[in-house]
Amino acid sequence: MGREVAESCVDSLLTEMVSTYCHRFYANKPELAARRIEAIGYQVGHQLSERFVFTRYTMERPRFTDHLEAIKFICKDFWSELFKKQIDNLKTNHRGTFVLQDNRFRWLTRMSVDPQNESQDNSADGENKVAQATSMHLYFPCGIIRGALSNLGIPCAVSADISNLPACSFVVRIKA
């Protein structure tokens, strides 16, 4: 797209944004923090896809004719522009649900569990806190995907599933 930002700056920005929304602005309301983070991602995705579509594709190329074509655009071109790699795997049930698998999602590669906290709190509650903290970081990319698809005329809901860090699956459900 012309201008680039250092990966470390984007990583730091994402970390600070999640921390600020979760611990300062909405410390007692994690669902509201999640909605705000996702909304920021939506705006970013919408604007990036707008910029990307108009700089890469000309008026001579028609708009995407079906959902699968738009999802493939997200998996190949859009993801490559954002993360310098394509989505590793795309699955669909051909009824409006798509699963985008990234086996090494860059924004999760530096996330880890604090060994001191893990040894002190081996309970399910400790694991739940780690999962919640990690999932807060995924609302932003879910918003990016939803914003990009919305700009392409595809209303959808996007959620993330963490199977094994840093692997991540994004589930896109097209709204009828």
MDAnalysis code that builds the backbone (N, CA, C; Angstrom):
import MDAnalysis as mda
import numpy as np

u = mda.Universe.empty(528, n_residues=176, atom_resindex=np.repeat(np.arange(176), 3), trajectory=True)
u.add_TopologyAttr("name", ["N", "CA", "C"] * 176)
u.add_TopologyAttr("resid", np.arange(1, 177))
u.add_TopologyAttr("resname", ["MET", "GLY", "ARG", "GLU", "VAL", "ALA", "GLU", "SER", "CYS", "VAL", "ASP", "SER", "LEU", "LEU", "THR", "GLU", "MET", "VAL", "SER", "THR", "TYR", "CYS", "HIS", "ARG", "PHE", "TYR", "ALA", "ASN", "LYS", "PRO", "GLU", "LEU", "ALA", "ALA", "ARG", "ARG", "ILE", "GLU", "ALA", "ILE", "GLY", "TYR", "GLN", "VAL", "GLY", "HIS", "GLN", "LEU", "SER", "GLU", "ARG", "PHE", "VAL", "PHE", "THR", "ARG", "TYR", "THR", "MET", "GLU", "ARG", "PRO", "ARG", "PHE", "THR", "ASP", "HIS", "LEU", "GLU", "ALA", "ILE", "LYS", "PHE", "ILE", "CYS", "LYS", "ASP", "PHE", "TRP", "SER", "GLU", "LEU", "PHE", "LYS", "LYS", "GLN", "ILE", "ASP", "ASN", "LEU", "LYS", "THR", "ASN", "HIS", "ARG", "GLY", "THR", "PHE", "VAL", "LEU", "GLN", "ASP", "ASN", "ARG", "PHE", "ARG", "TRP", "LEU", "THR", "ARG", "MET", "SER", "VAL", "ASP", "PRO", "GLN", "ASN", "GLU", "SER", "GLN", "ASP", "ASN", "SER", "ALA", "ASP", "GLY", "GLU", "ASN", "LYS", "VAL", "ALA", "GLN", "ALA", "THR", "SER", "MET", "HIS", "LEU", "TYR", "PHE", "PRO", "CYS", "GLY", "ILE", "ILE", "ARG", "GLY", "ALA", "LEU", "SER", "ASN", "LEU", "GLY", "ILE", "PRO", "CYS", "ALA", "VAL", "SER", "ALA", "ASP", "ILE", "SER", "ASN", "LEU", "PRO", "ALA", "CYS", "SER", "PHE", "VAL", "VAL", "ARG", "ILE", "LYS", "ALA"])
u.atoms.positions = np.array([
    [0.802, -1.194, 0.000],
    [0.000, 0.000, 0.000],
    [0.846, 1.260, 0.000],
    [2.082, 1.145, -0.079],
    [2.902, 2.341, -0.133],
    [3.670, 2.554, 1.157],
    [2.967, 2.927, 2.210],
    [3.628, 3.180, 3.490],
    [3.559, 1.943, 4.363],
    [4.613, 1.740, 5.124],
    [4.633, 0.601, 6.029],
    [4.998, 1.070, 7.422],
    [4.557, 0.312, 8.400],
    [4.846, 0.604, 9.802],
    [5.595, -0.595, 10.359],
    [6.571, -0.329, 11.201],
    [7.344, -1.413, 11.803],
    [6.416, -2.346, 12.573],
    [6.654, -3.650, 12.425],
    [5.829, -4.653, 13.113],
    [5.804, -4.421, 14.614],
    [6.944, -4.053, 15.186],
    [7.009, -3.853, 16.634],
    [6.107, -2.709, 17.076],
    [5.943, -1.692, 16.231],
    [5.048, -0.578, 16.573],
    [3.594, -1.038, 16.599],
    [3.209, -1.836, 15.628],
    [1.833, -2.342, 15.580],
    [1.592, -3.277, 16.766],
    [2.560, -4.150, 17.061],
    [2.432, -5.054, 18.207],
    [2.258, -4.266, 19.503],
    [3.086, -3.245, 19.680],
    [3.001, -2.423, 20.896],
    [1.688, -1.669, 20.969],
    [1.245, -1.141, 19.844],
    [-0.026, -0.421, 19.813],
    [-1.180, -1.331, 20.199],
    [-1.205, -2.534, 19.639],
    [-2.265, -3.488, 19.959],
    [-2.242, -3.851, 21.443],
    [-1.071, -4.134, 21.964],
    [-0.931, -4.485, 23.378],
    [-1.409, -3.353, 24.284],
    [-0.997, -2.127, 23.978],
    [-1.394, -0.976, 24.787],
    [-2.890, -0.695, 24.678],
    [-3.438, -0.851, 23.469],
    [-4.869, -0.620, 23.283],
    [-5.676, -1.604, 24.119],
    [-5.331, -2.888, 24.042],
    [-6.048, -3.903, 24.809],
    [-5.894, -3.643, 26.304],
    [-4.686, -3.347, 26.737],
    [-4.438, -3.080, 28.150],
    [-5.232, -1.868, 28.645],
    [-5.236, -0.802, 27.865],
    [-5.937, 0.413, 28.262],
    [-7.442, 0.191, 28.346],
    [-8.010, -0.457, 27.352],
    [-9.453, -0.687, 27.371],
    [-9.857, -1.676, 28.457],
    [-9.028, -2.687, 28.697],
    [-9.381, -3.717, 29.673],
    [-9.085, -3.319, 31.121],
    [-8.052, -2.531, 31.346],
    [-7.632, -2.243, 32.717],
    [-7.903, -0.812, 33.166],
    [-8.108, 0.119, 32.228],
    [-8.358, 1.500, 32.624],
    [-9.780, 1.941, 32.310],
    [-10.151, 1.883, 31.034],
    [-11.453, 2.412, 30.638],
    [-12.612, 1.542, 31.106],
    [-12.496, 0.226, 30.936],
    [-13.596, -0.690, 31.227],
    [-13.111, -1.854, 32.077],
    [-12.447, -1.547, 33.162],
    [-11.850, -2.584, 34.009],
    [-12.898, -3.563, 34.548],
    [-14.078, -3.090, 34.842],
    [-15.124, -3.948, 35.401],
    [-16.147, -4.394, 34.364],
    [-15.912, -4.066, 33.105],
    [-16.856, -4.413, 32.048],
    [-16.107, -4.996, 30.850],
    [-15.626, -6.242, 30.967],
    [-14.830, -6.812, 29.866],
    [-15.603, -6.940, 28.552],
    [-16.925, -7.154, 28.627],
    [-17.693, -7.268, 27.391],
    [-17.756, -5.940, 26.643],
    [-17.791, -4.834, 27.387],
    [-17.788, -3.510, 26.759],
    [-16.402, -3.209, 26.176],
    [-15.360, -3.582, 26.894],
    [-13.987, -3.413, 26.378],
    [-13.826, -4.196, 25.075],
    [-14.330, -5.424, 25.053],
    [-14.229, -6.263, 23.851],
    [-14.956, -5.611, 22.679],
    [-16.147, -5.069, 22.932],
    [-16.911, -4.415, 21.855],
    [-16.176, -3.198, 21.317],
    [-15.562, -2.431, 22.209],
    [-14.821, -1.227, 21.778],
    [-13.593, -1.608, 20.950],
    [-12.862, -2.626, 21.386],
    [-11.673, -3.076, 20.660],
    [-12.071, -3.597, 19.281],
    [-13.163, -4.368, 19.225],
    [-13.636, -4.897, 17.949],
    [-14.085, -3.767, 17.035],
    [-14.707, -2.732, 17.586],
    [-15.166, -1.590, 16.790],
    [-13.985, -0.835, 16.171],
    [-12.902, -0.715, 16.918],
    [-11.705, -0.075, 16.371],
    [-11.153, -0.923, 15.227],
    [-11.106, -2.237, 15.429],
    [-10.664, -3.135, 14.372],
    [-11.551, -3.038, 13.139],
    [-12.862, -2.907, 13.358],
    [-13.804, -2.770, 12.249],
    [-13.456, -1.553, 11.399],
    [-13.227, -0.421, 12.052],
    [-12.877, 0.805, 11.319],
    [-11.576, 0.633, 10.541],
    [-10.600, 0.011, 11.174],
    [-9.306, -0.219, 10.512],
    [-9.496, -1.131, 9.299],
    [-10.216, -2.233, 9.464],
    [-10.442, -3.166, 8.367],
    [-11.211, -2.533, 7.224],
    [-12.216, -1.743, 7.572],
    [-13.027, -1.074, 6.556],
    [-12.158, -0.124, 5.730],
    [-11.353, 0.682, 6.413],
    [-10.514, 1.655, 5.718],
    [-9.382, 0.990, 4.939],
    [-8.779, -0.045, 5.507],
    [-7.711, -0.743, 4.787],
    [-8.229, -1.417, 3.526],
    [-9.391, -2.053, 3.621],
    [-9.932, -2.722, 2.433],
    [-10.326, -1.696, 1.385],
    [-10.845, -0.575, 1.816],
    [-11.202, 0.503, 0.885],
    [-9.956, 0.949, 0.120],
    [-8.920, 1.193, 0.851],
    [-7.666, 1.643, 0.257],
    [-7.070, 0.550, -0.637],
    [-7.081, -0.674, -0.147],
    [-6.459, -1.781, -0.870],
    [-7.219, -2.112, -2.149],
    [-8.531, -2.173, -2.067],
    [-9.340, -2.505, -3.239],
    [-9.167, -1.446, -4.317],
    [-9.156, -0.186, -3.928],
    [-9.071, 0.861, -4.937],
    [-7.662, 1.054, -5.483],
    [-6.640, 0.670, -4.751],
    [-5.292, 0.795, -5.298],
    [-4.882, -0.438, -6.095],
    [-5.382, -1.604, -5.732],
    [-4.992, -2.846, -6.405],
    [-5.928, -3.229, -7.549],
    [-7.189, -2.894, -7.412],
    [-8.183, -3.296, -8.399],
    [-8.754, -2.058, -9.064],
    [-8.900, -2.114, -10.339],
    [-9.406, -0.974, -11.087],
    [-10.904, -1.088, -11.269],
    [-11.469, -0.078, -11.841],
    [-12.906, -0.074, -12.099],
    [-13.281, -1.129, -13.146],
    [-12.293, -1.552, -13.948],
    [-12.578, -2.541, -14.980],
    [-12.904, -3.902, -14.368],
    [-12.386, -4.180, -13.203],
    [-12.647, -5.471, -12.553],
    [-13.961, -5.378, -11.783],
    [-14.884, -6.299, -12.022],
    [-16.174, -6.235, -11.328],
    [-16.040, -6.549, -9.837],
    [-17.027, -6.090, -9.068],
    [-17.077, -6.428, -7.646],
    [-17.177, -7.941, -7.499],
    [-16.857, -8.435, -6.319],
    [-16.919, -9.870, -6.075],
    [-18.344, -10.353, -6.306],
    [-18.453, -11.472, -7.000],
    [-19.773, -11.971, -7.369],
    [-20.389, -12.878, -6.308],
    [-19.563, -13.463, -5.448],
    [-20.122, -14.311, -4.390],
    [-19.260, -14.216, -3.136],
    [-19.781, -14.773, -2.046],
    [-19.100, -14.696, -0.755],
    [-17.754, -15.395, -0.772],
    [-17.690, -16.555, -1.408],
    [-16.439, -17.313, -1.440],
    [-15.327, -16.517, -2.106],
    [-15.644, -15.821, -3.165],
    [-14.646, -15.009, -3.866],
    [-14.108, -13.901, -2.954],
    [-14.997, -13.263, -2.205],
    [-14.582, -12.209, -1.275],
    [-13.745, -12.780, -0.131],
    [-14.137, -13.932, 0.386],
    [-13.378, -14.574, 1.461],
    [-11.985, -14.951, 0.958],
    [-11.903, -15.462, -0.258],
    [-10.592, -15.795, -0.840],
    [-9.725, -14.547, -0.965],
    [-10.334, -13.416, -1.329],
    [-9.606, -12.151, -1.388],
    [-9.019, -11.819, -0.016],
    [-9.824, -11.993, 1.037],
    [-9.347, -11.720, 2.396],
    [-8.188, -12.659, 2.736],
    [-8.329, -13.939, 2.410],
    [-7.314, -14.947, 2.757],
    [-6.001, -14.766, 2.013],
    [-6.072, -14.337, 0.793],
    [-4.861, -14.235, -0.029],
    [-4.309, -12.819, -0.027],
    [-5.000, -11.926, -0.699],
    [-4.478, -10.579, -0.927],
    [-4.455, -9.714, 0.337],
    [-5.605, -9.627, 1.005],
    [-5.722, -8.742, 2.168],
    [-4.814, -9.207, 3.306],
    [-4.846, -10.504, 3.621],
    [-4.030, -11.055, 4.708],
    [-2.546, -10.900, 4.393],
    [-2.192, -11.113, 3.127],
    [-0.792, -10.955, 2.713],
    [-0.325, -9.514, 2.899],
    [-1.198, -8.575, 2.612],
    [-0.851, -7.172, 2.786],
    [-0.651, -6.835, 4.268],
    [-1.474, -7.410, 5.123],
    [-1.376, -7.132, 6.561],
    [-0.238, -7.894, 7.246],
    [-0.108, -9.175, 6.923],
    [0.785, -10.046, 7.692],
    [1.912, -10.678, 6.884],
    [2.044, -10.279, 5.619],
    [3.118, -10.780, 4.744],
    [3.044, -12.285, 4.535],
    [1.854, -12.843, 4.668],
    [1.622, -14.265, 4.405],
    [0.127, -14.473, 4.187],
    [-0.202, -15.526, 3.483],
    [-1.606, -15.853, 3.276],
    [-2.128, -16.666, 4.460],
    [-3.440, -16.729, 4.561],
    [-4.074, -17.623, 5.535],
    [-3.632, -19.038, 5.199],
    [-3.368, -19.853, 6.207],
    [-2.866, -21.207, 5.971],
    [-3.926, -22.167, 5.456],
    [-5.178, -21.973, 5.879],
    [-6.218, -22.918, 5.483],
    [-7.569, -22.215, 5.506],
    [-8.401, -22.553, 4.540],
    [-9.757, -22.022, 4.473],
    [-10.715, -23.195, 4.354],
    [-11.708, -23.223, 5.222],
    [-12.738, -24.265, 5.169],
    [-14.097, -23.578, 5.127],
    [-15.053, -24.253, 4.505],
    [-16.412, -23.730, 4.469],
    [-17.407, -24.878, 4.507],
    [-18.592, -24.565, 5.008],
    [-19.664, -25.557, 4.972],
    [-20.610, -25.279, 3.796],
    [-20.262, -24.291, 2.975],
    [-21.041, -23.884, 1.801],
    [-22.440, -23.400, 2.173],
    [-22.618, -23.019, 3.433],
    [-23.894, -22.461, 3.882],
    [-23.670, -21.163, 4.639],
    [-22.585, -20.471, 4.312],
    [-22.358, -19.168, 4.913],
    [-21.400, -19.142, 6.091],
    [-20.741, -20.253, 6.388],
    [-19.750, -20.269, 7.468],
    [-18.385, -20.609, 6.879],
    [-17.405, -19.789, 7.201],
    [-16.040, -19.975, 6.719],
    [-15.096, -19.971, 7.912],
    [-14.085, -20.840, 7.877],
    [-13.075, -20.890, 8.933],
    [-11.730, -20.579, 8.294],
    [-11.116, -19.493, 8.744],
    [-9.817, -19.063, 8.251],
    [-8.784, -19.457, 9.300],
    [-7.882, -20.357, 8.957],
    [-6.900, -20.882, 9.910],
    [-5.540, -20.249, 9.641],
    [-4.970, -19.625, 10.664],
    [-3.607, -19.113, 10.605],
    [-2.814, -19.907, 11.641],
    [-1.900, -20.750, 11.174],
    [-1.154, -21.636, 12.070],
    [-0.109, -20.918, 12.909],
    [0.233, -19.713, 12.503],
    [1.206, -18.918, 13.253],
    [0.792, -17.454, 13.159],
    [-0.301, -17.136, 13.853],
    [-0.824, -15.775, 13.810],
    [0.154, -14.836, 14.500],
    [0.661, -13.896, 13.741],
    [1.770, -13.049, 14.189],
    [1.478, -12.327, 15.502],
    [0.255, -11.876, 15.689],
    [-0.049, -11.126, 16.902],
    [-0.158, -12.006, 18.135],
    [-0.077, -13.313, 17.960],
    [-0.085, -14.225, 19.110],
    [1.267, -14.887, 19.343],
    [2.226, -14.680, 18.460],
    [3.509, -15.377, 18.579],
    [4.295, -14.944, 19.809],
    [4.079, -13.742, 20.262],
    [4.825, -13.258, 21.427],
    [4.058, -13.422, 22.736],
    [2.870, -13.973, 22.650],
    [2.082, -14.168, 23.867],
    [2.519, -15.443, 24.558],
    [2.610, -15.377, 25.854],
    [2.986, -16.555, 26.622],
    [2.325, -16.494, 27.982],
    [2.424, -17.581, 28.685],
    [1.886, -17.675, 30.037],
    [3.018, -17.380, 31.004],
    [2.748, -16.547, 31.996],
    [3.752, -16.213, 33.007],
    [4.008, -17.447, 33.871],
    [5.248, -17.987, 33.865],
    [5.529, -19.207, 34.623],
    [5.254, -19.066, 36.119],
    [5.493, -17.877, 36.714],
    [5.226, -17.684, 38.144],
    [3.738, -17.802, 38.436],
    [2.928, -17.140, 37.623],
    [1.473, -17.211, 37.830],
    [0.954, -18.615, 37.593],
    [1.536, -19.318, 36.633],
    [1.080, -20.672, 36.326],
    [1.376, -21.623, 37.482],
    [2.563, -21.483, 38.099],
    [2.900, -22.384, 39.196],
    [2.079, -22.071, 40.446],
    [1.721, -20.797, 40.626],
    [0.921, -20.421, 41.789],
    [-0.549, -20.764, 41.600],
    [-1.008, -20.742, 40.355],
    [-2.430, -20.926, 40.101],
    [-2.637, -21.939, 38.975],
    [-2.592, -23.201, 39.334],
    [-2.766, -24.263, 38.347],
    [-4.227, -24.605, 38.126],
    [-5.111, -23.856, 38.720],
    [-6.537, -24.172, 38.633],
    [-7.109, -23.801, 37.273],
    [-8.336, -24.204, 37.070],
    [-9.048, -23.849, 35.845],
    [-9.246, -22.342, 35.761],
    [-9.346, -21.674, 36.932],
    [-9.514, -20.224, 36.957],
    [-8.293, -19.537, 36.347],
    [-7.097, -20.031, 36.629],
    [-5.876, -19.464, 36.065],
    [-5.831, -19.631, 34.559],
    [-6.217, -20.807, 34.094],
    [-6.268, -21.050, 32.652],
    [-7.317, -20.173, 31.989],
    [-8.428, -19.967, 32.681],
    [-9.491, -19.130, 32.150],
    [-9.020, -17.681, 31.995],
    [-8.251, -17.176, 32.950],
    [-7.718, -15.811, 32.870],
    [-6.775, -15.654, 31.686],
    [-5.944, -16.654, 31.452],
    [-5.021, -16.620, 30.315],
    [-5.807, -16.617, 29.014],
    [-6.808, -17.475, 28.919],
    [-7.634, -17.548, 27.713],
    [-8.371, -16.231, 27.480],
    [-8.870, -15.619, 28.557],
    [-9.586, -14.354, 28.431],
    [-8.639, -13.250, 27.973],
    [-7.438, -13.187, 28.525],
    [-6.469, -12.171, 28.123],
    [-6.080, -12.340, 26.656],
    [-5.882, -13.579, 26.247],
    [-5.524, -13.846, 24.852],
    [-6.682, -13.496, 23.929],
    [-7.890, -13.863, 24.323],
    [-9.044, -13.591, 23.460],
    [-9.282, -12.098, 23.308],
    [-8.949, -11.296, 24.312],
    [-9.094, -9.841, 24.193],
    [-8.246, -9.296, 23.050],
    [-7.100, -9.921, 22.809],
    [-6.223, -9.490, 21.716],
    [-6.782, -9.900, 20.351],
    [-7.750, -10.794, 20.327],
    [-8.300, -11.274, 19.062],
    [-9.537, -10.496, 18.606],
    [-10.091, -9.652, 19.473],
    [-11.238, -8.849, 19.051],
    [-10.839, -7.858, 17.961],
    [-9.630, -7.340, 18.036],
    [-9.161, -6.385, 17.031],
    [-9.065, -7.025, 15.643],
    [-8.360, -8.162, 15.464],
    [-8.334, -8.759, 14.123],
    [-9.707, -9.264, 13.661],
    [-10.559, -9.692, 14.597],
    [-11.932, -10.060, 14.205],
    [-12.643, -8.843, 13.624],
    [-12.443, -7.701, 14.258],
    [-13.023, -6.456, 13.747],
    [-12.456, -6.083, 12.391],
    [-11.158, -6.305, 12.201],
    [-10.538, -6.005, 10.905],
    [-11.189, -6.842, 9.807],
    [-11.352, -8.120, 10.050],
    [-11.964, -9.002, 9.051],
    [-13.402, -8.577, 8.782],
    [-14.156, -8.316, 9.843],
    [-15.564, -7.923, 9.674],
    [-15.668, -6.595, 8.929],
    [-14.791, -5.648, 9.249],
    [-14.809, -4.352, 8.566],
    [-14.468, -4.470, 7.092],
    [-13.461, -5.289, 6.780],
    [-13.073, -5.483, 5.382],
    [-14.209, -6.125, 4.590],
    [-14.826, -7.156, 5.148],
    [-15.928, -7.820, 4.453],
    [-17.148, -6.910, 4.343],
    [-17.405, -6.118, 5.352],
    [-18.508, -5.171, 5.301],
    [-18.301, -4.176, 4.167],
    [-17.079, -3.712, 4.005],
    [-16.764, -2.785, 2.919],
    [-16.959, -3.443, 1.554],
    [-16.820, -4.753, 1.500],
    [-17.029, -5.486, 0.252],
    [-18.502, -5.868, 0.063],
    [-19.357, -5.394, 0.967],
    [-20.786, -5.644, 0.844],
    [-21.252, -6.944, 1.462],
    [-20.453, -7.499, 2.385],
    [-20.810, -8.774, 2.999],
    [-20.970, -8.585, 4.506],
    [-22.204, -8.481, 4.983],
    [-22.417, -8.385, 6.430],
    [-22.146, -9.739, 7.077],
    [-21.420, -9.726, 8.171],
    [-21.056, -10.994, 8.807],
    [-20.752, -10.785, 10.283],
    [-20.586, -11.883, 10.973],
    [-20.108, -11.907, 12.351],
    [-18.806, -12.702, 12.326],
    [-17.816, -12.241, 13.076],
    [-16.515, -12.906, 13.101],
    [-16.131, -13.191, 14.544],
    [-15.702, -14.415, 14.786],
    [-15.210, -14.794, 16.109],
    [-13.888, -15.518, 15.929],
    [-13.160, -15.672, 17.016],
    [-11.856, -16.331, 16.953],
    [-11.834, -17.513, 17.902],
    [-11.061, -18.508, 17.528],
    [-10.895, -19.703, 18.337],
    [-9.405, -19.998, 18.428],
    [-8.918, -20.136, 19.645],
    [-7.506, -20.438, 19.854],
    [-7.393, -21.916, 20.182],
    [-6.706, -22.642, 19.319],
    [-6.539, -24.065, 19.573],
    [-5.210, -24.336, 20.270],
    [-4.157, -23.798, 19.735],
    [-2.826, -24.032, 20.285],
    [-1.962, -22.844, 19.885],
    [-1.619, -21.992, 20.845],
    [-0.848, -20.798, 20.517],
    [0.394, -21.152, 19.714],
    [0.724, -20.403, 18.705],
    [0.077, -19.193, 18.186],
    [-0.928, -19.457, 17.074],
    [-1.437, -20.670, 16.953],
    [-2.449, -20.962, 15.933],
    [-3.775, -20.318, 16.323],
    [-4.512, -19.894, 15.318],
    [-5.786, -19.225, 15.561],
    [-6.698, -19.471, 14.367],
    [-7.973, -19.664, 14.660],
    [-8.986, -19.798, 13.613],
    [-9.968, -18.653, 13.755],
    [-10.290, -18.054, 12.625],
    [-11.301, -16.996, 12.593],
    [-12.524, -17.582, 11.903],
    [-13.653, -17.555, 12.603],
    [-14.900, -18.112, 12.077],
    [-15.752, -16.953, 11.578],
    [-16.045, -16.975, 10.277],
    [-16.842, -15.937, 9.645],
    [-18.209, -16.535, 9.321],
    [-19.259, -15.910, 9.865],
    [-20.628, -16.338, 9.585],
    [-21.329, -15.220, 8.822],
    [-21.682, -15.514, 7.598],
    [-22.343, -14.528, 6.745],
    [-23.777, -14.357, 7.231],
    [-24.193, -13.089, 7.359],
    [-25.566, -12.798, 7.769],
    [-26.451, -12.770, 6.529],
    [-27.607, -13.394, 6.649],
    [-28.525, -13.464, 5.497],
    [-29.237, -12.169, 5.254],
])
